[in-house]
């Protein structure tokens, strides 16, 4: 009992700061419609002259699908593209805020975005490590806070259970939602945004989630959330209700006064009907007033496609709210203070690298289909190639023919064998956008974590295993130096293919488009590498394409390693391998060999750099 009291005291300390008051006035938000082939269409208004005040407590934004409730939430939370906000401003405690609000507040997305291979505790600890400064919070403090959050959110029974993926059974939907909320509560924010926190949950679990939010609001937090159609036990907890319809406010005020407001307009609720359902029926036009109140309607309300919004705009509720907003705005004009500052991360670059790389490695080890599967696939192909070209003889003409076929097959395997890298950024796109937008880590940290913690163990090590098996089974030049150069060449070709896959993965968001885009350059590189087609004689105007082909540089280097200093026999005649190299126009000097390696490295680095640029260009706005 004493331990439980101690934990509860700790939790109270984490949530002792009182939440701010959020005000927004004359919000007019539009989106640019996109037509065929990305042709820009007309602008569509999502929010139309929306104003309101939300104080510490439970603030619900309710409405039917397409009413603009989520858009309003995102605009207030700073998650919408500022270019779409044509008019209006959002203030927090009377101060203008910009991008810093996204780092100082907490935002829980509708789809619970977490690393599925990590446990509940590991996900919470990941958030604590990156969002709490090591200078002010020791490792013990972070662990203690995570334990307190787990206790407070009733996650003790599943604390060491993995979240779950499509291949791994994990926690329940309610536990996922509570864990998602817990990751945001780590920083003890005074302002909490939630996008439809009850979506996809059964009524009992939804009731528990809203009960949890209500408990947080009782500690002084400002909780703002959108919700679709809550049950009555949830609805009665709303301290402030904003009812949206067609991008406009049709009611904003105390939750327990909403029924009285619509009753005064002539609407009558049936016995035992849920007020939330009743309000949605009114906005959708399924409920009609029993009597007309001419004095409550705008003279031109018949010209409006949203008469309820017109009626609200003329109500005392709206007028009182607008007066208070004017008072706040006037005080801002005199104060002139602003929080328009650059976002500052809680942890350093190197500290973020250590934490994010650790999670990437852990995720890699817990995904056998991508980690161990990649190694097993390379071993299988190495044995297959070794058996097909087992102990190739030095007699002509089969010696040159077999080696040409073997090297071409190897390069194809190096290039196409890394197509799994194309899913790397697509799989974690939602996680990256959410965590990067919430201030977990820098974009460069995420990108380099993939390079160091995924590229090296998942791409380089399997290639060396592949080379060790295939090289000696095929009976290539026995010198160990030649084997090392061969392994280096295979690794560089593989990295070039991975670099291009990274670029495609960072540029598109769907597997279908990624598969199309990755196949085209690989096929072009193969065709125009100079071995399937003699470009100088047939397609001279395309001969320049060979200089950007992984196949050309990889094959040139492989032939140089094997043919240089090697003698082949044709009957009783000894023919040096350099004859073959001369016939193919290959520079087999040491300088020529290393030029191929530099070219492969350049292609890799260029693709990697462009991948990083594409990651930075990903649209983080909702």
FIMAR-683290 format. One line per field, with one value per residue (C-alpha): residue number from 0; chain; x, y, z. Coordinates in steps of 0.2 Angstrom, whole numbers. Layout:
BEGIN
nr c(NUM|...) .
kette c(A|...) .
c1 c(X|...) .
c2 c(Y|...) .
c3 c(Z|...) .
END
This chain:
BEGIN
nr c(0|1|2|3|4|5|6|7|8|9|10|11|12|13|14|15|16|17|18|19|20|21|22|23|24|25|26|27|28|29|30|31|32|33|34|35|36|37|38|39|40|41|42|43|44|45|46|47|48|49|50|51|52|53|54|55|56|57|58|59|60|61|62|63|64|65|66|67|68|69|70|71|72|73|74|75|76|77|78|79|80|81|82|83|84|85|86|87|88|89|90|91|92|93|94|95|96|97|98|99|100|101|102|103|104|105|106|107|108|109|110|111|112|113|114|115|116|117|118|119|120|121|122|123|124|125|126|127|128|129|130|131|132|133|134|135|136|137|138|139|140|141|142|143|144|145|146|147|148|149|150|151|152|153|154|155|156|157|158|159|160|161|162|163|164|165|166|167|168|169|170|171|172|173|174|175|176|177|178|179|180|181|182|183|184|185|186|187|188|189|190|191|192|193|194|195|196|197|198|199|200|201|202|203|204|205|206|207|208|209|210|211|212|213|214|215|216|217|218|219|220|221|222|223|224|225|226|227|228|229|230|231|232|233|234|235|236|237|238|239|240|241|242|243|244|245|246|247|248|249|250|251|252|253|254|255|256|257|258|259|260|261|262|263|264|265|266|267|268|269|270|271|272|273|274|275|276|277|278|279|280|281|282|283|284|285|286|287|288|289|290|291|292|293|294|295|296|297|298|299|300|301|302|303|304|305|306|307|308|309|310|311|312|313|314|315|316|317|318|319|320|321|322|323|324|325|326|327|328|329|330|331|332|333|334|335|336|337|338|339|340|341|342|343|344|345|346|347|348|349|350|351|352|353|354|355|356|357|358|359|360|361|362|363|364|365|366|367|368|369|370|371|372|373|374|375|376|377|378|379|380|381|382|383|384|385|386|387|388|389|390|391|392|393|394|395|396|397|398|399|400|401|402|403|404|405|406|407|408|409|410|411|412|413|414|415|416|417|418|419|420|421|422|423|424|425|426|427|428|429|430|431|432|433|434|435|436|437|438|439|440|441|442|443|444|445|446|447|448|449|450|451|452|453|454|455|456|457|458|459|460|461|462|463|464|465|466|467|468|469|470|471|472|473|474|475|476|477|478|479|480|481|482|483|484|485|486|487|488|489|490|491|492|493|494|495|496|497|498|499|500|501|502|503|504|505|506|507|508|509|510|511|512|513|514|515|516|517|518|519|520|521|522|523|524|525|526|527|528|529|530|531|532|533|534|535|536|537|538|539|540|541|542|543|544|545|546|547|548|549|550|551|552|553|554|555|556|557|558|559|560|561|562|563|564|565|566|567|568|569|570|571|572|573|574|575|576|577|578|579|580|581|582|583|584|585|586|587|588|589|590|591|592|593|594|595|596|597|598|599|600|601|602|603|604|605|606|607|608|609|610|611|612|613|614|615|616|617|618|619|620|621) .
kette c(A|A|A|A|A|A|A|A|A|A|A|A|A|A|A|A|A|A|A|A|A|A|A|A|A|A|A|A|A|A|A|A|A|A|A|A|A|A|A|A|A|A|A|A|A|A|A|A|A|A|A|A|A|A|A|A|A|A|A|A|A|A|A|A|A|A|A|A|A|A|A|A|A|A|A|A|A|A|A|A|A|A|A|A|A|A|A|A|A|A|A|A|A|A|A|A|A|A|A|A|A|A|A|A|A|A|A|A|A|A|A|A|A|A|A|A|A|A|A|A|A|A|A|A|A|A|A|A|A|A|A|A|A|A|A|A|A|A|A|A|A|A|A|A|A|A|A|A|A|A|A|A|A|A|A|A|A|A|A|A|A|A|A|A|A|A|A|A|A|A|A|A|A|A|A|A|A|A|A|A|A|A|A|A|A|A|A|A|A|A|A|A|A|A|A|A|A|A|A|A|A|A|A|A|A|A|A|A|A|A|A|A|A|A|A|A|A|A|A|A|A|A|A|A|A|A|A|A|A|A|A|A|A|A|A|A|A|A|A|A|A|A|A|A|A|A|A|A|A|A|A|A|A|A|A|A|A|A|A|A|A|A|A|A|A|A|A|A|A|A|A|A|A|A|A|A|A|A|A|A|A|A|A|A|A|A|A|A|A|A|A|A|A|A|A|A|A|A|A|A|A|A|A|A|A|A|A|A|A|A|A|A|A|A|A|A|A|A|A|A|A|A|A|A|A|A|A|A|A|A|A|A|A|A|A|A|A|A|A|A|A|A|A|A|A|A|A|A|A|A|A|A|A|A|A|A|A|A|A|A|A|A|A|A|A|A|A|A|A|A|A|A|A|A|A|A|A|A|A|A|A|A|A|A|A|A|A|A|A|A|A|A|A|A|A|A|A|A|A|A|A|A|A|A|A|A|A|A|A|A|A|A|A|A|A|A|A|A|A|A|A|A|A|A|A|A|A|A|A|A|A|A|A|A|A|A|A|A|A|A|A|A|A|A|A|A|A|A|A|A|A|A|A|A|A|A|A|A|A|A|A|A|A|A|A|A|A|A|A|A|A|A|A|A|A|A|A|A|A|A|A|A|A|A|A|A|A|A|A|A|A|A|A|A|A|A|A|A|A|A|A|A|A|A|A|A|A|A|A|A|A|A|A|A|A|A|A|A|A|A|A|A|A|A|A|A|A|A|A|A|A|A|A|A|A|A|A|A|A|A|A|A|A|A|A|A|A|A|A|A|A|A|A|A|A|A|A|A|A|A|A|A|A|A|A|A|A|A|A|A|A|A|A|A|A|A|A|A|A|A|A|A|A|A|A|A|A|A|A|A|A|A|A|A|A|A|A|A|A|A|A|A|A|A|A|A|A|A|A|A|A|A|A|A|A|A|A|A|A|A|A|A) .
c1 c(0|14|22|6|5|22|19|3|13|26|13|5|22|23|6|6|8|-9|-14|-15|-30|-31|-39|-42|-51|-57|-49|-51|-42|-42|-34|-29|-38|-27|-34|-27|-8|-6|-15|-20|-39|-49|-46|-59|-63|-62|-64|-75|-72|-70|-67|-67|-59|-53|-48|-40|-52|-60|-63|-72|-73|-88|-96|-101|-88|-82|-88|-70|-67|-51|-45|-49|-39|-24|-24|-25|-11|0|-1|-9|1|2|0|-18|-22|-29|-35|-35|-23|-21|-15|-9|-10|-11|5|7|15|22|31|37|20|22|37|30|13|8|-2|-9|-13|-29|-19|-7|10|23|37|28|43|46|37|26|40|53|42|39|57|62|51|58|76|74|62|69|86|100|107|91|85|96|93|85|73|68|65|55|44|41|36|24|16|13|5|-6|-12|-15|-2|7|0|6|22|33|22|27|15|13|15|6|17|18|3|4|-7|-25|-32|-36|-18|-11|-20|-15|3|2|-5|9|22|16|13|32|36|22|14|1|-8|-13|-21|-30|-37|-52|-45|-60|-60|-59|-62|-77|-88|-81|-63|-68|-76|-60|-49|-60|-60|-41|-42|-54|-43|-29|-40|-44|-25|-26|-22|-29|-36|-42|-49|-60|-73|-86|-101|-98|-109|-118|-106|-92|-102|-107|-88|-86|-84|-83|-91|-88|-100|-95|-105|-98|-83|-92|-97|-115|-112|-98|-100|-103|-106|-120|-129|-129|-145|-154|-147|-155|-171|-173|-172|-187|-178|-185|-175|-184|-183|-168|-160|-141|-138|-123|-133|-147|-135|-128|-146|-149|-133|-137|-155|-163|-171|-183|-188|-206|-209|-200|-191|-190|-182|-168|-164|-154|-164|-154|-153|-163|-148|-136|-132|-129|-142|-137|-120|-129|-141|-126|-117|-131|-133|-127|-115|-106|-106|-99|-85|-81|-80|-68|-57|-57|-50|-37|-32|-31|-19|-8|-6|0|11|19|27|30|36|42|58|68|63|76|79|80|95|111|115|126|114|100|111|114|96|89|103|99|81|84|96|83|69|81|85|66|62|69|60|71|87|90|81|93|108|99|95|113|119|107|111|130|128|117|130|144|136|131|149|158|177|177|192|205|203|196|183|172|184|180|162|158|167|157|141|146|151|135|124|133|131|113|111|120|109|92|95|93|76|70|79|65|53|64|57|40|37|42|36|21|32|46|34|26|41|51|37|35|53|60|75|83|80|99|99|85|94|111|103|97|114|124|112|103|115|131|124|110|119|138|140|129|138|155|147|140|157|167|156|153|171|180|166|168|187|192|210|216|226|218|221|210|197|197|196|182|172|175|168|152|150|151|139|127|128|125|109|104|108|96|83|85|82|66|60|62|53|37|25|18|26|17|25|42|43|40|52|66|65|66|84|90|85|92|108|109|105|116|131|140|139|122|122|137|132|146|140|121|116|130|118|115|133|134|122|136|144|130|128|132|134|148|159|155|159|175|182|177|185|201|203|201|209|224|240|229|234|221|225|218|225|243|243|244|234|235|219|224|219|201|202|209|196|183|191|194|208|215|229|228|222|208|202|201|193|178|178|177|163|153|156|151|135|131|135|125|110|112|113|98|89|92|86|70|67|69|56|43|27|25|8|-8) .
c2 c(0|12|8|13|29|33|30|41|55|54|54|70|78|75|83|97|111|119|118|134|142|140|154|154|167|169|153|151|135|129|115|115|101|91|85|73|73|84|98|111|113|126|129|120|129|116|129|145|159|147|155|148|147|131|131|118|103|91|100|90|94|84|82|70|64|78|91|99|93|85|99|111|101|100|119|122|110|117|101|108|116|135|139|133|145|160|170|169|165|153|159|149|158|174|172|169|152|143|127|127|122|105|101|108|100|82|75|58|52|42|27|22|24|14|2|-15|-26|-16|-19|-7|-2|-1|11|22|22|26|42|46|44|56|69|71|80|69|84|86|68|53|35|31|46|41|23|29|40|26|15|28|31|12|11|26|20|2|-6|-16|-33|-29|-19|-32|-37|-32|-20|-31|-31|-40|-55|-54|-54|-40|-30|-26|-10|-2|-6|1|17|19|16|29|42|37|40|58|60|56|75|79|91|104|104|87|85|68|64|53|43|31|26|7|3|-6|5|-1|2|19|23|18|29|45|41|42|58|65|60|70|85|85|87|104|98|106|91|94|80|76|63|56|48|45|36|45|40|48|63|69|71|85|101|111|105|112|105|107|105|109|118|130|130|127|126|130|130|120|102|100|116|110|100|116|126|115|113|132|131|120|103|89|74|58|49|38|45|49|68|65|55|69|83|74|70|89|94|81|88|72|81|95|109|107|125|140|154|168|179|167|166|177|187|179|162|154|159|149|131|130|139|132|140|157|155|151|167|177|169|176|162|167|186|183|172|185|199|189|185|203|207|194|200|218|213|203|219|229|215|210|194|180|162|161|152|138|121|115|96|89|78|80|73|59|54|53|42|30|28|27|15|4|4|0|-14|-21|-20|-29|-43|-45|-46|-63|-62|-46|-49|-68|-70|-59|-69|-86|-80|-75|-91|-100|-91|-93|-111|-111|-101|-111|-128|-121|-114|-127|-127|-118|-125|-114|-121|-110|-106|-112|-103|-86|-90|-97|-83|-70|-79|-81|-63|-57|-68|-62|-44|-47|-55|-41|-28|-36|-46|-30|-25|-28|-11|-2|-5|2|20|16|4|17|32|36|32|44|58|57|56|69|81|78|82|65|66|75|69|66|55|44|42|38|26|16|17|11|0|-8|-6|-13|-28|-32|-28|-29|-44|-56|-51|-56|-73|-74|-70|-83|-97|-93|-88|-104|-115|-108|-110|-92|-86|-93|-78|-71|-53|-57|-64|-48|-37|-48|-46|-27|-26|-37|-26|-10|-16|-21|-4|5|-5|-2|17|18|8|20|34|27|22|39|47|37|31|15|-2|-3|13|9|-8|1|14|3|-10|3|10|-8|-15|0|-2|-20|-17|-2|-9|-13|-32|-36|-22|-15|3|10|1|0|14|26|40|30|25|38|27|15|28|27|8|-2|-17|-9|-5|-21|-32|-22|-24|-43|-47|-37|-47|-64|-61|-51|-63|-78|-90|-100|-114|-117|-134|-132|-113|-102|-87|-73|-66|-49|-54|-55|-39|-30|-37|-30|-13|-15|-5|-18|-8|-5|13|6|-6|8|19|7|6|25|26|13|23|39|32|25|42|52|41|41|60|62|50|61|76|67|62|81|85|73|82|82|92|82) .
c3 c(0|4|-13|-22|-12|-17|-35|-35|-27|-40|-54|-46|-46|-65|-68|-56|-69|-73|-91|-103|-110|-129|-139|-158|-168|-186|-192|-211|-217|-235|-245|-263|-273|-284|-301|-314|-316|-300|-309|-296|-294|-284|-266|-254|-238|-223|-209|-211|-198|-183|-166|-148|-131|-123|-105|-93|-92|-105|-121|-135|-153|-160|-177|-190|-203|-214|-202|-199|-181|-185|-195|-181|-169|-181|-184|-165|-162|-176|-186|-202|-216|-212|-230|-229|-215|-224|-209|-190|-176|-162|-145|-130|-113|-123|-133|-151|-154|-169|-172|-154|-148|-157|-145|-129|-130|-134|-148|-149|-166|-171|-177|-163|-171|-161|-165|-164|-160|-144|-128|-119|-107|-121|-131|-116|-111|-129|-127|-110|-116|-131|-124|-106|-105|-98|-89|-78|-78|-74|-80|-64|-65|-82|-77|-62|-72|-85|-70|-64|-81|-82|-65|-68|-85|-79|-90|-77|-84|-102|-98|-105|-119|-137|-145|-160|-179|-194|-190|-171|-159|-146|-134|-136|-144|-128|-121|-137|-135|-117|-122|-136|-123|-111|-123|-124|-105|-102|-104|-92|-104|-99|-115|-123|-140|-146|-163|-160|-146|-145|-164|-166|-148|-140|-129|-113|-118|-125|-108|-99|-111|-109|-90|-90|-99|-87|-73|-81|-84|-65|-62|-71|-89|-104|-114|-132|-142|-157|-156|-167|-158|-139|-128|-114|-100|-110|-116|-98|-94|-107|-98|-115|-131|-148|-161|-179|-195|-213|-206|-195|-176|-172|-153|-142|-123|-108|-112|-99|-107|-125|-123|-116|-130|-144|-134|-134|-153|-153|-154|-143|-138|-136|-119|-117|-132|-131|-132|-143|-156|-154|-159|-174|-180|-178|-188|-202|-204|-197|-182|-186|-173|-167|-168|-177|-167|-180|-167|-166|-184|-195|-208|-222|-214|-228|-240|-229|-232|-213|-204|-187|-188|-192|-177|-166|-172|-166|-149|-133|-131|-147|-143|-125|-132|-145|-132|-122|-138|-142|-125|-126|-144|-138|-124|-136|-147|-132|-125|-142|-134|-146|-144|-162|-158|-166|-160|-148|-145|-127|-131|-141|-158|-152|-138|-150|-162|-148|-143|-161|-167|-152|-156|-175|-170|-158|-171|-184|-172|-168|-187|-193|-210|-214|-204|-203|-219|-229|-223|-227|-244|-248|-242|-252|-268|-264|-264|-279|-289|-283|-288|-306|-309|-298|-300|-317|-328|-336|-353|-367|-373|-358|-346|-352|-356|-339|-330|-340|-335|-317|-314|-323|-312|-297|-301|-304|-287|-279|-287|-286|-270|-260|-266|-248|-244|-254|-240|-226|-226|-232|-217|-204|-213|-201|-186|-193|-197|-180|-170|-180|-179|-160|-157|-153|-164|-179|-197|-199|-184|-191|-208|-200|-189|-204|-212|-197|-188|-204|-219|-211|-202|-214|-231|-228|-217|-228|-244|-236|-231|-249|-257|-246|-251|-269|-273|-268|-274|-291|-291|-294|-292|-275|-269|-253|-259|-275|-263|-253|-269|-275|-259|-259|-277|-272|-257|-267|-280|-267|-258|-274|-276|-258|-261|-275|-266|-251|-263|-270|-253|-246|-261|-262|-249|-257|-261|-278|-284|-276|-285|-302|-299|-293|-307|-321|-316|-312|-329|-338|-329|-334|-352|-354|-344|-360|-360|-367|-380|-389|-387|-398|-413|-411|-399|-399|-394|-378|-374|-360|-350|-346|-335|-322|-323|-307|-319|-329|-314|-305|-320|-325|-307|-306|-323|-318|-302|-310|-327|-322|-321|-325|-339|-349|-361|-378|-384|-380|-381|-366|-367|-354|-346|-352|-369|-364|-355|-370|-381|-369|-368|-349|-340|-330|-321|-302|-306|-317|-303|-290|-302|-303|-284|-283|-296|-286|-270|-279|-285|-267|-259|-271|-269|-250|-250|-261|-249|-235|-244|-249|-230|-226|-240|-233|-230|-211|-211|-210) .
END
